[in-house]
Amino acid sequence: MSEAKNAGRAPGLREMAEGDLDAIARLESELFGAEAWSRGLLATELEASQGAEADRRYVVIESDDAAVETGADAGRMQPRLLGYAGLYHAGGLTSADLLTIATVPAARGRGLASRMLAELVGTARRTGCPDVLLEVRQSNESAQRLYARHGFVPIGRRRRYYQAPPEDAVVMRLTLRPRLGPVGTSEAHEVRETTSE
Ligand SMILES: CC(C)(COP(=O)(O)OP(=O)(O)OC[C@H]1O[C@@H](n2cnc3c(N)ncnc32)[C@H](O)[C@@H]1OP(=O)(O)O)[C@@H](O)C(=O)NCCC(=O)NCCS
């Protein structure tokens, strides 16, 4: 069993910080291969999550018990990063969008993604977003189960949305509050099936 799985204390959730970017960029390429976000893109995203104009939020989850010594700061033990997630919330002006969520393979199946997702859904709710949308690879059943447990339902498919390897995306939505629509409809807003066949 891995070090992370043996950890006694519950891993802590906090805001992402610049000091996390190297570890996250490494994880991105391990987990997402050709579709990994670069360190530069991660830094831009993080910047957009800070300050009064922030329209997104990034969190990480880490374990104090499984601390690692970093090369950059030899001698100092750093908590081990176990996962990260991000949400675009547009200050509540429109639908929120789950931008990314991942946990390291050794720490999966412990509810860490579930905690990060619940935290970010809470952010969307508090900000006033009517719903949270996301795209997920059709073959990614574990992620789809995670989302379904949190109340997300499939609402459409985006054909060949992913490139490497090519694959359709399933679009899922969690409704946080009903939207007022034109008379005679229950919703003004509808994400349509975008399959172009
Ligand atoms: C999808 C992903 C984020 C899930 O992360 P995770 O931390 O393992 O998620 P959770 O632990 O919350 O849930 C995973 C499973 O563990 C189970 N679980 C959660 N807490 C548990 C606990 N305390 N004891 C036992 N099982 C538990 C859940 O029921 C779930 O089971 P299921 O897959 O059979 O439905 C992770 O697999 C990942 O990083 N994948 C690669 C990146 C990715 O695909 N991201 C999504 C892009 S859309």
The ligand as an SDF file (V2000), in Angstrom:
LIG
                    3D

 48 50  0  0  0  0  0  0  0  0999 V2000
  -11.5970   10.8260  -11.6460 C   0  0  0  0  0  0  0  0  0  0  0  0
  -10.7180   11.1280  -10.4340 C   0  0  0  0  0  0  0  0  0  0  0  0
  -10.5400   12.6210  -10.2810 C   0  0  0  0  0  0  0  0  0  0  0  0
  -11.4000   10.5390   -9.1630 C   0  0  0  0  0  0  0  0  0  0  0  0
  -10.5590   10.8430   -8.0380 O   0  0  0  0  0  0  0  0  0  0  0  0
  -10.7070   10.1000   -6.6150 P   0  0  0  0  0  0  0  0  0  0  0  0
   -9.9820   10.9340   -5.6290 O   0  0  0  0  0  0  0  0  0  0  0  0
  -10.3060    8.6800   -6.7450 O   0  0  0  0  0  0  0  0  0  0  0  0
  -12.2660   10.1830   -6.4000 O   0  0  0  0  0  0  0  0  0  0  0  0
  -13.0760    9.6630   -5.1250 P   0  0  0  0  0  0  0  0  0  0  0  0
  -12.1500    8.9830   -4.1750 O   0  0  0  0  0  0  0  0  0  0  0  0
  -13.8940   10.7910   -4.6340 O   0  0  0  0  0  0  0  0  0  0  0  0
  -14.0420    8.5840   -5.7930 O   0  0  0  0  0  0  0  0  0  0  0  0
  -13.4580    7.4840   -6.4810 C   0  0  0  0  0  0  0  0  0  0  0  0
  -14.0170    6.1420   -5.9740 C   0  0  0  0  0  0  0  0  0  0  0  0
  -13.6310    5.9310   -4.6370 O   0  0  0  0  0  0  0  0  0  0  0  0
  -14.7730    5.6060   -3.8480 C   0  0  0  0  0  0  0  0  0  0  0  0
  -14.5450    6.1270   -2.5000 N   0  0  0  0  0  0  0  0  0  0  0  0
  -14.5740    7.4140   -2.1240 C   0  0  0  0  0  0  0  0  0  0  0  0
  -14.2790    7.5050   -0.8100 N   0  0  0  0  0  0  0  0  0  0  0  0
  -14.0530    6.2480   -0.3790 C   0  0  0  0  0  0  0  0  0  0  0  0
  -13.6820    5.6960    0.8610 C   0  0  0  0  0  0  0  0  0  0  0  0
  -13.5020    6.4550    1.9410 N   0  0  0  0  0  0  0  0  0  0  0  0
  -13.4950    4.3670    0.9310 N   0  0  0  0  0  0  0  0  0  0  0  0
  -13.6700    3.5960   -0.1530 C   0  0  0  0  0  0  0  0  0  0  0  0
  -14.0090    4.0550   -1.3850 N   0  0  0  0  0  0  0  0  0  0  0  0
  -14.1910    5.3700   -1.4650 C   0  0  0  0  0  0  0  0  0  0  0  0
  -15.9040    6.2850   -4.5330 C   0  0  0  0  0  0  0  0  0  0  0  0
  -17.1530    5.7190   -4.2210 O   0  0  0  0  0  0  0  0  0  0  0  0
  -15.5240    6.0730   -5.9730 C   0  0  0  0  0  0  0  0  0  0  0  0
  -15.8890    4.7860   -6.3890 O   0  0  0  0  0  0  0  0  0  0  0  0
  -16.3510    4.4740   -7.9050 P   0  0  0  0  0  0  0  0  0  0  0  0
  -15.2260    4.9210   -8.8220 O   0  0  0  0  0  0  0  0  0  0  0  0
  -16.5750    3.0040   -7.9160 O   0  0  0  0  0  0  0  0  0  0  0  0
  -17.5940    5.2790   -8.1480 O   0  0  0  0  0  0  0  0  0  0  0  0
   -9.3270   10.4170  -10.5680 C   0  0  0  0  0  0  0  0  0  0  0  0
   -9.5320    9.0770  -10.9650 O   0  0  0  0  0  0  0  0  0  0  0  0
   -8.3800   11.1090  -11.5450 C   0  0  0  0  0  0  0  0  0  0  0  0
   -7.6180   11.9980  -11.1610 O   0  0  0  0  0  0  0  0  0  0  0  0
   -8.3710   10.6430  -12.8240 N   0  0  0  0  0  0  0  0  0  0  0  0
   -7.4690   11.2240  -13.8220 C   0  0  0  0  0  0  0  0  0  0  0  0
   -7.8510   12.6350  -14.1710 C   0  0  0  0  0  0  0  0  0  0  0  0
   -9.2850   12.7050  -14.6650 C   0  0  0  0  0  0  0  0  0  0  0  0
   -9.7530   11.8360  -15.4000 O   0  0  0  0  0  0  0  0  0  0  0  0
   -9.9730   13.7770  -14.2590 N   0  0  0  0  0  0  0  0  0  0  0  0
  -11.3490   14.0380  -14.6750 C   0  0  0  0  0  0  0  0  0  0  0  0
  -11.3380   14.7780  -15.9670 C   0  0  0  0  0  0  0  0  0  0  0  0
  -13.0180   15.1060  -16.5330 S   0  0  0  0  0  0  0  0  0  0  0  0
  1  2  1  0
  2  3  1  0
  2  4  1  0
  2 36  1  0
  4  5  1  0
  5  6  1  0
  6  7  2  0
  6  8  1  0
  6  9  1  0
  9 10  1  0
 10 11  2  0
 10 12  1  0
 10 13  1  0
 13 14  1  0
 14 15  1  0
 15 16  1  0
 15 30  1  0
 16 17  1  0
 17 18  1  0
 17 28  1  0
 18 19  1  0
 18 27  1  0
 19 20  2  0
 20 21  1  0
 21 22  1  0
 21 27  2  0
 22 23  1  0
 22 24  2  0
 24 25  1  0
 25 26  2  0
 26 27  1  0
 28 29  1  0
 28 30  1  0
 30 31  1  0
 31 32  1  0
 32 33  2  0
 32 34  1  0
 32 35  1  0
 36 37  1  0
 36 38  1  0
 38 39  2  0
 38 40  1  0
 40 41  1  0
 41 42  1  0
 42 43  1  0
 43 44  2  0
 43 45  1  0
 45 46  1  0
 46 47  1  0
 47 48  1  0
M  END
$$$$
